[in-house]
Amino acid sequence: MRGYFFPRTWYFLVAIAAAASSLSVAACGSGSGAVSAAPKPEPLAIDAVAVESRPIDRYLRVTGSLLADEQAEVSAESAGRVVETPVERGARVSQGTVLVRISAAETAAQLQEAEANAAQIEARLGLTGGRTFDPKRVPDVMNSQASVEWAEAEFARIGSLLEQKVVSKSEYDQRKTQVEAARQQYQMALNVAEQSYRSLESARARITLARKALADTSIRAPFSGLVAERVVSIGDYVTRGARVATVVRVDPMRVELTVPEQSVSLISVGQPVRITVDAYPGETFTARIRFVSPSLRPDQRALTVEAIAPNPDGRLKPGLFATASIQQPPSAPALLVPSSAVETVSGTSRVYVVKGDTVEERIVTLGETVGPLVEITTGLIAKETVAAEPKGRLADGVRVQAR
């Protein structure tokens, strides 16, 4: 049975192989003709721009926090019970505005007593009507002076009578003693007047203290600003030195920045600063450096810098985190291309440089952003031309027709 079918099977397989070979040769000939006849792809039409070279404003970017320009923990300067609280938290106050009032009954009585004591001494010294102190014009001194003058006159008269032998020597000696006593009384009156005037000065000092104590019953704002906190209420008893309120001044604001050690040479007083805060995305606030610390923080190896930012509308708040851009002095010109000319994928930025009718891919490093332009720090040279909008269409070596 196997011998009968072998020739037919063999002829059948040979025929299939010959047919397959013919088809393969035909297919190869057809493919070779198609490759040789295919047209070249048309070049891509692109817009090209020249690399721009010009100076730009450069900025050092640092971070920091906003602080109130002034913040005062206002305390009571005299003890007493709170009788009035005219302001609430958040109120805008001017310098001298009353924040809290303390009962003034006791201090008012002390002032009245001090004024009465001073008035009594002034009357004794004859200083009513605004007269200045002159010990010889004090009434008691004037009386003593009159006594001296009378005693001296009597002594002179007795002396002339003694020469006439009208009076005795003992009477003459008595008159002489009266003169000496009157003179001593006069000197004593002068001393008492001086002591009384010193007592008057002390009484006037007590008046000043009493007036201050009375004024201290009205606790006032030390400067214009906002009441951040009031910690007492009507009826509370406060002691001397007890905190009653917190007042802050938020216009302008202080911006405390931290500058790394390697950038210390780029900072100086007066430099302009641009500030952004997360609370107002897309907005920029202006400031200017007012203080540069003379030393670095040893724990951070960083320099503390303080800038002042105007805040007339009070939108900036103490405690906000701030990102600051400090403008640097002019430097060498920068190479700029449109932002649309840069294609960034997975953190790698590239541009496509037009070289005749093809483009060359360049890996670049980006710098400052200047409006619609971006700085190229490495990867390009001046006067080269780049594709304006690659949009993922280009690759290295692609044929283009640049406009």
C-alpha positions as CSV (number, residue, x, y, z in Angstrom):
1,M,0.0,0.0,0.0
2,R,2.8,2.5,0.9
3,G,4.6,1.8,-2.5
4,Y,1.5,2.7,-4.5
5,F,0.9,6.1,-2.9
6,F,4.6,7.3,-2.6
7,P,5.0,8.6,-6.2
8,R,1.8,10.7,-6.2
9,T,2.6,12.3,-2.8
10,W,6.1,13.2,-4.0
11,Y,4.9,14.8,-7.1
12,F,2.2,16.7,-5.1
13,L,4.8,18.2,-2.7
14,V,7.1,19.2,-5.5
15,A,4.3,21.1,-7.2
16,I,3.5,23.0,-4.0
17,A,7.1,23.9,-3.5
18,A,7.4,25.2,-7.0
19,A,4.3,27.3,-6.7
20,A,5.5,28.8,-3.4
21,S,8.8,29.7,-5.0
22,S,7.2,31.4,-7.9
23,L,4.9,33.5,-5.5
24,S,7.9,34.4,-3.4
25,V,9.9,35.6,-6.4
26,A,6.9,37.6,-7.7
27,A,6.4,39.2,-4.3
28,C,10.1,40.2,-4.0
29,G,10.0,41.7,-7.4
30,S,6.9,43.6,-6.7
31,G,8.3,45.0,-3.3
32,S,11.6,46.1,-4.8
33,G,9.7,48.1,-7.4
34,A,7.5,49.8,-4.7
35,V,10.5,51.0,-2.6
36,S,12.3,52.5,-5.5
37,A,9.2,54.3,-6.7
38,A,8.1,55.8,-3.2
39,P,8.3,59.6,-3.1
40,K,10.3,61.5,-0.3
41,P,8.2,63.0,2.6
42,E,7.3,66.6,2.3
43,P,9.2,69.0,4.8
44,L,7.2,70.2,7.7
45,A,6.3,73.9,7.6
46,I,7.3,75.6,10.9
47,D,7.7,79.0,12.3
48,A,11.2,79.9,13.4
49,V,12.5,82.6,15.7
50,A,16.0,83.9,16.3
51,V,17.6,83.5,19.8
52,E,17.4,87.0,21.4
53,S,20.3,88.3,23.4
54,R,19.7,91.2,25.9
55,P,20.1,92.1,29.6
56,I,17.3,91.0,31.9
57,D,16.4,91.6,35.5
58,R,17.7,88.7,37.6
59,Y,16.2,87.7,41.0
60,L,17.5,85.7,44.0
61,R,14.6,83.6,45.3
62,V,14.4,83.1,49.1
63,T,11.6,82.4,51.6
64,G,10.6,83.9,54.9
65,S,7.7,85.1,57.0
66,L,5.6,88.2,57.4
67,L,5.8,90.0,60.8
68,A,3.9,93.0,62.2
69,D,5.9,96.3,62.0
70,E,5.2,96.9,65.7
71,Q,3.5,94.7,68.3
72,A,2.9,95.8,71.9
73,E,1.6,93.9,74.9
74,V,-0.2,96.8,76.6
75,S,-0.2,96.5,80.4
76,A,-1.8,98.4,83.2
77,E,0.5,100.9,85.1
78,S,-1.8,101.1,88.1
79,A,-3.9,98.6,90.0
80,G,-7.7,98.9,90.0
81,R,-11.0,97.5,88.8
82,V,-11.9,97.7,85.1
83,V,-14.9,100.0,84.5
84,E,-14.8,100.4,80.7
85,T,-13.6,98.6,77.6
86,P,-14.3,101.0,74.6
87,V,-12.6,98.8,71.9
88,E,-13.0,95.2,70.7
89,R,-10.6,92.9,68.9
90,G,-9.9,93.9,65.3
91,A,-10.7,97.5,65.9
92,R,-8.5,100.1,64.2
93,V,-7.1,102.6,66.7
94,S,-5.0,105.7,66.6
95,Q,-2.2,106.5,69.0
96,G,-3.6,107.5,72.3
97,T,-7.0,105.8,71.9
98,V,-8.3,104.5,75.2
99,L,-8.3,100.7,75.3
100,V,-9.3,100.1,78.9
101,R,-10.4,102.3,81.8
102,I,-9.7,101.5,85.5
103,S,-11.6,103.1,88.4
104,A,-10.1,106.5,89.1
105,A,-11.8,107.2,92.5
106,E,-8.8,106.5,94.7
107,T,-6.2,108.2,92.4
108,A,-8.4,111.2,92.0
109,A,-8.6,111.6,95.8
110,Q,-4.8,111.3,96.1
111,L,-4.4,114.0,93.5
112,Q,-6.8,116.3,95.4
113,E,-4.9,115.7,98.6
114,A,-1.5,116.4,97.0
115,E,-2.9,119.7,95.4
116,A,-4.3,120.8,98.8
117,N,-1.0,120.2,100.6
118,A,0.9,122.2,97.9
119,A,-1.6,125.0,98.0
120,Q,-1.2,125.2,101.8
121,I,2.6,125.6,101.6
122,E,2.2,128.1,98.7
123,A,0.0,130.3,100.9
124,R,2.4,130.1,103.8
125,L,5.2,131.2,101.5
126,G,3.1,133.9,99.9
127,L,3.3,132.4,96.4
128,T,-0.3,133.0,95.4
129,G,-1.0,134.7,92.1
130,G,1.9,133.0,90.3
131,R,4.6,134.8,92.2
132,T,8.1,133.2,92.1
133,F,9.8,132.2,95.3
134,D,11.9,134.9,97.1
135,P,12.8,134.0,100.7
136,K,12.9,137.7,101.7
137,R,9.3,138.1,100.5
138,V,7.9,135.4,102.7
139,P,5.6,136.9,105.3
140,D,7.3,135.4,108.3
141,V,10.7,136.5,107.0
142,M,9.4,140.0,106.4
143,N,8.1,140.1,110.0
144,S,11.5,139.0,111.3
145,Q,13.2,141.6,109.2
146,A,10.9,144.3,110.6
147,S,11.8,143.1,114.1
148,V,15.5,143.4,113.3
149,E,15.0,146.9,112.0
150,W,13.0,148.0,115.1
151,A,15.6,146.5,117.4
152,E,18.5,148.2,115.5
153,A,16.7,151.5,115.7
154,E,16.1,151.2,119.4
155,F,19.7,150.2,120.0
156,A,20.9,153.2,118.1
157,R,18.6,155.5,120.2
158,I,19.8,153.9,123.4
159,G,23.4,154.4,122.3
160,S,22.9,158.1,121.9
161,L,21.2,158.3,125.3
162,L,24.1,156.4,126.9
163,E,26.5,159.0,125.6
164,Q,24.3,161.6,127.3
165,K,24.3,159.5,130.4
166,V,20.5,159.4,130.3
167,V,20.3,155.6,130.4
168,S,22.3,153.0,132.2
169,K,24.9,150.7,130.7
170,S,22.7,147.7,131.6
171,E,19.8,149.0,129.6
172,Y,22.2,149.6,126.7
173,D,23.5,146.0,126.9
174,Q,19.9,144.8,127.0
175,R,19.0,146.5,123.8
176,K,22.1,145.2,122.2
177,T,21.1,141.6,123.1
178,Q,17.6,142.3,121.6
179,V,19.3,143.2,118.3
180,E,21.3,140.0,118.2
181,A,18.2,138.0,119.0
182,A,16.2,139.7,116.3
183,R,18.9,139.0,113.8
184,Q,19.0,135.4,114.8
185,Q,15.2,135.2,114.5
186,Y,15.5,136.7,111.0
187,Q,18.1,134.1,109.9
188,M,15.9,131.3,111.3
189,A,12.9,132.6,109.4
190,L,15.0,132.5,106.2
191,N,16.0,128.9,106.9
192,V,12.4,128.0,107.6
193,A,11.3,129.6,104.4
194,E,13.9,127.6,102.4
195,Q,12.7,124.4,104.1
196,S,9.1,125.2,103.3
197,Y,10.0,125.8,99.7
198,R,11.7,122.4,99.5
199,S,8.5,120.9,101.1
200,L,6.6,122.7,98.4
201,E,8.7,121.1,95.7
202,S,8.1,117.7,97.2
203,A,4.4,118.4,97.3
204,R,4.4,119.4,93.7
205,A,6.3,116.2,92.8
206,R,3.5,114.3,94.6
207,I,1.0,116.2,92.5
208,T,2.8,115.1,89.4
209,L,2.8,111.4,90.5
210,A,-0.9,111.7,91.5
211,R,-1.7,113.1,88.1
212,K,0.2,110.4,86.3
213,A,-1.6,107.7,88.4
214,L,-4.9,109.3,87.5
215,A,-3.9,109.3,83.8
216,D,-2.8,105.7,84.1
217,T,-6.3,104.7,84.8
218,S,-6.9,105.2,81.1
219,I,-4.8,102.6,79.3
220,R,-4.1,103.9,75.8
221,A,-2.8,102.6,72.5
222,P,1.0,103.3,72.2
223,F,0.7,103.7,68.4
224,S,-1.8,103.5,65.6
225,G,-2.7,100.0,64.5
226,L,-5.2,97.2,65.2
227,V,-6.3,95.6,68.4
228,A,-5.2,92.0,68.1
229,E,-6.5,90.9,71.5
230,R,-8.2,92.3,74.6
231,V,-7.8,90.0,77.7
232,V,-9.8,91.9,80.4
233,S,-13.5,92.7,80.8
234,I,-15.6,95.1,82.9
235,G,-15.4,94.1,86.5
236,D,-11.9,92.5,86.4
237,Y,-9.3,93.6,88.9
238,V,-5.9,94.2,87.3
239,T,-2.6,94.7,89.1
240,R,0.3,96.9,88.0
241,G,2.0,95.3,85.0
242,A,-0.9,93.0,84.1
243,R,-1.5,92.6,80.3
244,V,-4.8,94.0,79.1
245,A,-4.5,94.1,75.3
246,T,-2.3,93.5,72.3
247,V,-1.9,96.2,69.6
248,V,-0.1,95.6,66.3
249,R,0.8,97.8,63.4
250,V,0.5,96.1,60.0
251,D,1.3,99.0,57.7
252,P,4.0,98.5,56.7
253,M,4.8,94.9,57.2
254,R,8.2,93.4,58.0
255,V,9.3,90.5,55.8
256,E,12.0,88.4,57.5
257,L,13.9,86.4,54.9
258,T,16.5,83.7,55.2
259,V,19.4,84.0,52.6
260,P,21.7,81.0,52.1
261,E,25.4,81.4,52.8
262,Q,26.5,81.3,49.2
263,S,24.2,84.2,48.2
264,V,25.3,86.6,51.0
265,S,27.3,88.7,48.6
266,L,24.2,89.4,46.5
267,I,22.3,91.2,49.2
268,S,22.5,94.9,50.2
269,V,20.3,97.4,51.8
270,G,17.9,99.2,49.5
271,Q,17.4,96.3,47.0
272,P,13.8,96.0,45.6
273,V,12.0,92.8,46.5
274,R,8.9,91.1,45.0
275,I,6.8,89.0,47.4
276,T,4.2,86.4,46.8
277,V,2.1,84.6,49.4
278,D,-0.1,81.5,49.1
279,A,-3.1,83.5,50.4
280,Y,-3.2,85.6,47.2
281,P,-2.1,83.3,44.3
282,G,-1.0,85.2,41.2
283,E,-0.5,88.5,43.0
284,T,2.9,90.2,43.7
285,F,3.6,92.6,46.5
286,T,6.6,95.0,46.5
287,A,9.1,95.6,49.3
288,R,12.6,97.0,49.9
289,I,15.4,95.6,52.0
290,R,15.9,97.7,55.1
291,F,18.2,95.6,57.3
292,V,20.9,93.0,56.6
293,S,22.1,91.1,59.7
294,P,25.8,91.6,60.4
295,S,26.3,87.8,61.1
296,L,24.9,84.5,60.0
297,R,22.8,82.2,62.1
298,P,25.2,79.4,63.2
299,D,22.5,76.8,63.3
300,Q,21.4,77.4,59.7
301,R,24.5,78.9,58.1
302,A,22.1,81.5,56.7
303,L,21.7,85.3,56.8
304,T,18.7,87.1,58.2
305,V,17.4,89.9,56.0
306,E,14.5,92.2,56.7
307,A,12.4,94.0,54.1
308,I,9.6,96.5,54.4
309,A,6.4,96.0,52.4
310,P,3.7,98.7,52.3
311,N,0.3,97.3,53.4
312,P,-2.2,100.1,53.2
313,D,-5.3,97.8,52.8
314,G,-4.2,95.4,55.5
315,R,-4.4,92.4,53.2
316,L,-1.0,91.0,54.3
317,K,-1.2,89.3,57.7
318,P,1.5,88.6,60.3
319,G,2.6,85.0,60.1
320,L,2.0,84.4,56.4
321,F,4.7,82.4,54.6
322,A,6.3,84.4,51.9
323,T,8.4,83.7,48.8
324,A,10.6,86.6,47.8
325,S,12.5,87.5,44.7
326,I,15.4,89.9,45.3
327,Q,16.4,91.9,42.3
328,Q,20.1,91.6,41.4
329,P,22.5,94.1,39.8
330,P,22.7,94.1,36.0
331,S,24.8,91.2,34.6
332,A,25.8,89.8,31.2
333,P,23.1,89.6,28.4
334,A,20.8,86.6,28.5
335,L,19.8,84.3,25.7
336,L,16.0,84.3,25.3
337,V,13.5,82.3,23.3
338,P,9.7,82.1,23.4
339,S,8.4,79.8,26.1
340,S,6.5,77.9,23.4
341,A,9.8,77.0,21.7
342,V,10.8,74.9,24.7
343,E,9.5,71.3,24.9
344,T,9.8,69.7,28.4
345,V,9.2,66.0,28.9
346,S,9.9,64.2,32.2
347,G,11.9,67.2,33.5
348,T,14.1,67.5,30.5
349,S,13.8,70.6,28.4
350,R,14.8,70.7,24.7
351,V,14.6,73.1,21.7
352,Y,15.0,72.4,18.0
353,V,17.6,74.5,16.2
354,V,17.0,75.1,12.5
355,K,20.0,73.9,10.4
356,G,19.3,74.5,6.8
357,D,16.3,72.3,5.9
358,T,16.5,70.1,9.0
359,V,16.3,70.6,12.8
360,E,18.8,69.6,15.4
361,E,17.6,68.6,18.9
362,R,19.3,70.4,21.8
363,I,19.0,69.7,25.5
364,V,18.9,73.1,27.3
365,T,18.9,74.5,30.8
366,L,16.3,77.1,31.7
367,G,16.8,80.3,33.7
368,E,14.6,83.3,34.4
369,T,11.2,83.8,32.9
370,V,10.7,87.2,31.3
371,G,7.1,87.6,30.3
372,P,6.5,85.3,27.2
373,L,10.2,84.6,27.0
374,V,12.4,82.2,28.9
375,E,16.2,82.3,29.5
376,I,18.4,79.5,28.1
377,T,21.5,79.2,30.2
378,T,23.1,76.3,28.4
379,G,22.5,74.6,25.1
380,L,22.2,77.6,22.7
381,I,24.4,80.4,21.3
382,A,23.4,83.8,20.1
383,K,22.0,84.3,16.6
384,E,20.8,80.7,16.2
385,T,17.3,80.1,15.0
386,V,14.8,77.7,16.8
387,A,11.4,76.3,16.0
388,A,8.8,78.5,17.6
389,E,6.3,75.8,18.4
390,P,7.5,72.2,18.2
391,K,4.2,70.8,19.7
392,G,5.6,67.3,19.7
393,R,5.9,67.2,15.9
394,L,9.7,67.5,15.6
395,A,12.6,65.2,16.2
396,D,16.3,65.3,15.5
397,G,17.0,65.4,11.7
398,V,13.4,66.0,10.6
399,R,13.2,68.0,7.3
400,V,11.5,71.4,7.8
401,Q,10.6,74.5,5.8
402,A,11.1,77.4,8.2
403,R,9.1,80.6,7.9
